[in-house]
Amino acid sequence: MEPGHWPSEHSDALRDYFLKGMSYAEIGRQINARFGTAYTRSAVVGRAKRLGLVVPEWMTAPSIVPSLPGEPGLLSPRRAALPNLNLPPKSAMKPAARVKLRCVGVQPRLIQLVELEPADCRYPYGGDKDGEVITFCGHPRQPGSSYCTPHSRLTRRSEAASARVAGRVVLKLVSAP
Protein backbone atom coordinates (compact mmCIF):
# COMPACT_ATOMS: atom_id res chain seq x y z
CA MET A 1 0.00 0.00 0.00
CA GLU A 2 1.26 3.44 -0.92
CA PRO A 3 1.46 6.29 1.57
CA GLY A 4 -1.19 9.05 1.52
CA HIS A 5 1.02 11.43 -0.47
CA TRP A 6 0.59 11.30 -4.22
CA PRO A 7 3.25 12.99 -6.36
CA SER A 8 1.86 15.55 -8.81
CA GLU A 9 2.77 13.32 -11.80
CA HIS A 10 0.59 10.55 -10.40
CA SER A 11 -2.33 12.95 -9.78
CA ASP A 12 -1.98 14.38 -13.30
CA ALA A 13 -2.04 10.86 -14.76
CA LEU A 14 -5.14 10.06 -12.71
CA ARG A 15 -6.89 13.17 -14.09
CA ASP A 16 -5.95 12.27 -17.67
CA TYR A 17 -7.12 8.66 -17.37
CA PHE A 18 -10.30 9.73 -15.56
CA LEU A 19 -11.23 12.16 -18.34
CA LYS A 20 -10.62 9.41 -20.90
CA GLY A 21 -13.39 7.46 -19.18
CA MET A 22 -11.29 4.67 -17.75
CA SER A 23 -12.51 2.73 -14.70
CA TYR A 24 -10.80 3.30 -11.38
CA ALA A 25 -9.34 -0.21 -11.42
CA GLU A 26 -7.88 0.38 -14.89
CA ILE A 27 -6.53 3.79 -13.83
CA GLY A 28 -4.79 2.11 -10.88
CA ARG A 29 -3.26 -0.55 -13.16
CA GLN A 30 -2.03 2.08 -15.64
CA ILE A 31 -0.50 4.29 -12.94
CA ASN A 32 1.13 1.29 -11.24
CA ALA A 33 2.62 0.08 -14.54
CA ARG A 34 3.81 3.56 -15.51
CA PHE A 35 5.33 4.62 -12.17
CA GLY A 36 6.09 1.27 -10.48
CA THR A 37 3.62 1.94 -7.66
CA ALA A 38 1.05 -0.30 -5.96
CA TYR A 39 -2.09 1.86 -5.75
CA THR A 40 -5.34 -0.03 -5.16
CA ARG A 41 -8.64 0.80 -6.80
CA SER A 42 -9.84 2.26 -3.49
CA ALA A 43 -6.77 4.49 -3.28
CA VAL A 44 -7.50 5.78 -6.78
CA VAL A 45 -11.15 6.47 -5.89
CA GLY A 46 -10.12 8.32 -2.72
CA ARG A 47 -7.54 10.42 -4.54
CA ALA A 48 -10.04 11.25 -7.30
CA LYS A 49 -12.49 12.52 -4.68
CA ARG A 50 -9.80 14.63 -3.02
CA LEU A 51 -8.86 16.10 -6.41
CA GLY A 52 -12.48 17.13 -6.92
CA LEU A 53 -13.15 14.68 -9.69
CA VAL A 54 -16.82 13.77 -9.46
CA VAL A 55 -17.51 10.12 -8.88
CA PRO A 56 -20.24 9.00 -11.32
CA GLU A 57 -23.67 8.38 -9.83
CA TRP A 58 -23.54 4.73 -10.84
CA MET A 59 -20.70 4.34 -8.32
CA THR A 60 -22.59 5.90 -5.41
CA ALA A 61 -26.30 5.24 -5.97
CA PRO A 62 -27.96 3.67 -8.98
CA SER A 63 -30.35 5.94 -10.81
CA ILE A 64 -33.70 4.33 -11.53
CA VAL A 65 -35.05 7.16 -13.65
CA PRO A 66 -32.49 8.73 -16.00
CA SER A 67 -32.85 12.39 -16.92
CA LEU A 68 -34.38 12.91 -20.35
CA PRO A 69 -32.44 14.58 -23.18
CA GLY A 70 -32.68 18.34 -22.93
CA GLU A 71 -33.37 18.29 -19.20
CA PRO A 72 -30.76 19.83 -16.94
CA GLY A 73 -28.78 17.24 -15.12
CA LEU A 74 -25.55 16.90 -13.21
CA LEU A 75 -23.03 15.23 -15.46
CA SER A 76 -19.63 14.33 -14.17
CA PRO A 77 -16.58 14.77 -16.42
CA ARG A 78 -16.54 10.97 -16.74
CA ARG A 79 -20.20 10.93 -17.83
CA ALA A 80 -19.51 13.75 -20.31
CA ALA A 81 -16.64 11.74 -21.81
CA LEU A 82 -18.91 8.70 -22.19
CA PRO A 83 -22.37 10.16 -22.95
CA ASN A 84 -24.07 6.84 -23.76
CA LEU A 85 -22.91 5.04 -20.64
CA ASN A 86 -25.81 3.12 -19.08
CA LEU A 87 -28.52 5.06 -20.92
CA PRO A 88 -31.72 3.30 -21.93
CA PRO A 89 -32.70 3.30 -25.61
CA LYS A 90 -34.30 6.53 -26.89
CA SER A 91 -37.64 4.79 -27.30
CA ALA A 92 -37.73 4.10 -23.55
CA MET A 93 -37.17 7.77 -22.77
CA LYS A 94 -40.33 8.98 -24.54
CA PRO A 95 -43.44 9.08 -22.39
CA ALA A 96 -46.06 6.60 -23.52
CA ALA A 97 -49.31 7.99 -24.86
CA ARG A 98 -52.13 7.53 -22.38
CA VAL A 99 -54.88 5.28 -23.67
CA LYS A 100 -58.34 5.96 -22.33
CA LEU A 101 -60.34 2.75 -22.06
CA ARG A 102 -64.07 2.42 -21.89
CA CYS A 103 -66.38 -0.50 -21.38
CA VAL A 104 -68.09 -1.52 -24.62
CA GLY A 105 -71.52 -3.00 -24.03
CA VAL A 106 -72.51 -0.44 -21.42
CA GLN A 107 -73.87 2.96 -22.33
CA PRO A 108 -73.61 4.72 -18.96
CA ARG A 109 -76.41 7.00 -17.84
CA LEU A 110 -73.83 9.41 -16.32
CA ILE A 111 -75.79 10.21 -13.18
CA GLN A 112 -74.43 12.54 -10.52
CA LEU A 113 -73.92 11.22 -7.00
CA VAL A 114 -76.86 13.09 -5.48
CA GLU A 115 -79.22 11.59 -8.08
CA LEU A 116 -78.16 7.94 -7.60
CA GLU A 117 -80.83 5.57 -6.34
CA PRO A 118 -79.90 2.71 -3.95
CA ALA A 119 -80.17 0.12 -6.75
CA ASP A 120 -78.04 2.08 -9.31
CA CYS A 121 -74.54 1.05 -10.47
CA ARG A 122 -71.86 3.15 -8.80
CA TYR A 123 -69.11 2.67 -11.40
CA PRO A 124 -67.45 6.14 -11.74
CA TYR A 125 -66.81 8.05 -14.96
CA GLY A 126 -64.76 11.23 -15.29
CA GLY A 127 -62.71 13.02 -12.68
CA ASP A 128 -59.48 12.45 -14.63
CA LYS A 129 -58.77 16.18 -14.90
CA ASP A 130 -58.88 18.78 -12.15
CA GLY A 131 -62.38 20.12 -11.79
CA GLU A 132 -63.94 17.46 -14.04
CA VAL A 133 -67.29 16.24 -12.75
CA ILE A 134 -67.50 12.61 -11.62
CA THR A 135 -70.62 10.82 -12.76
CA PHE A 136 -71.75 7.22 -12.34
CA CYS A 137 -73.06 4.44 -14.60
CA GLY A 138 -76.55 4.31 -13.07
CA HIS A 139 -77.71 0.98 -14.57
CA PRO A 140 -79.37 -1.55 -12.24
CA ARG A 141 -76.73 -3.12 -10.01
CA GLN A 142 -76.26 -6.80 -9.24
CA PRO A 143 -77.46 -8.12 -5.87
CA GLY A 144 -74.61 -7.96 -3.35
CA SER A 145 -72.53 -5.63 -5.56
CA SER A 146 -72.22 -1.90 -6.10
CA TYR A 147 -71.97 -2.40 -9.87
CA CYS A 148 -74.02 -3.61 -12.83
CA THR A 149 -73.05 -6.91 -14.44
CA PRO A 150 -70.44 -5.58 -16.92
CA HIS A 151 -68.81 -3.25 -14.39
CA SER A 152 -68.85 -5.97 -11.75
CA ARG A 153 -66.79 -8.09 -14.16
CA LEU A 154 -64.31 -5.24 -14.61
CA THR A 155 -63.77 -4.82 -10.89
CA ARG A 156 -63.37 -8.49 -9.91
CA ARG A 157 -60.15 -10.46 -10.32
CA SER A 158 -61.66 -13.90 -10.42
CA GLU A 159 -63.49 -14.64 -13.66
CA ALA A 160 -65.03 -17.80 -12.19
CA ALA A 161 -66.56 -15.96 -9.21
CA SER A 162 -68.21 -13.29 -11.32
CA ALA A 163 -69.43 -15.89 -13.86
CA ARG A 164 -71.25 -17.70 -11.02
CA VAL A 165 -72.95 -14.50 -9.85
CA ALA A 166 -73.95 -12.86 -13.12
CA GLY A 167 -73.58 -15.37 -15.93
CA ARG A 168 -71.05 -15.05 -18.72
CA VAL A 169 -70.68 -11.52 -20.11
CA VAL A 170 -68.09 -10.73 -22.76
CA LEU A 171 -66.56 -7.26 -22.58
CA LYS A 172 -64.17 -5.69 -25.01
CA LEU A 173 -61.99 -2.71 -24.08
CA VAL A 174 -61.30 -0.25 -26.88
CA SER A 175 -59.77 3.19 -27.12
CA ALA A 176 -62.27 5.97 -26.47
CA PRO A 177 -62.79 8.48 -29.29
C-alpha positions, 0 to 999 in steps of 0.5 A: 500500500502506498502512503497518503502522499501522491506525487503531482505526476501521479495525480496528473495521470489520474486526471488524464485517465479519468477524463478518458473514461477509464474505470478506477481499477484500470486507472490504478493498473495504468499508474502502477505500470507507468510509475512502479507503484502499488495503488489499489482501486480504493486508493485511486477512488479516494484520490479522485475525490480529493482532487475534486473529480466527481464520482459518477452516480452509478458508483454511489447510488444507482439511478432508476429514472435517467434524466431525459435529453434536454433536461438539466442534469448533473453530469460528471466529467466521466459521464460527459466523456462517455455520454451513452454510458448506461442510458436506456434506448431513446424509445424508452425515454419517450413518455407513452401515450395515455390510452383511455379505455371504456367499457363496450356493451354499457352505455352509462347513464352518467348520473351525478352522485346526489341523483343515484338511487340505492339500486343504481350502479356506482361505477365512476366516470370522469374526474381524470382532470382537475375540476372534471365532474365525476358521474356514475353508470346508473344501470341496475346493479347486481345483488350484493354488488355496487356495480351492474353486471359488466362493471362488476366483471371489470372490478373483480379479479376472479373470472369464475366468481363473477361468472357464477354470480352474473352469468357469462358476459363478454366485454371488449376494451377499446380506445375511447374516441 
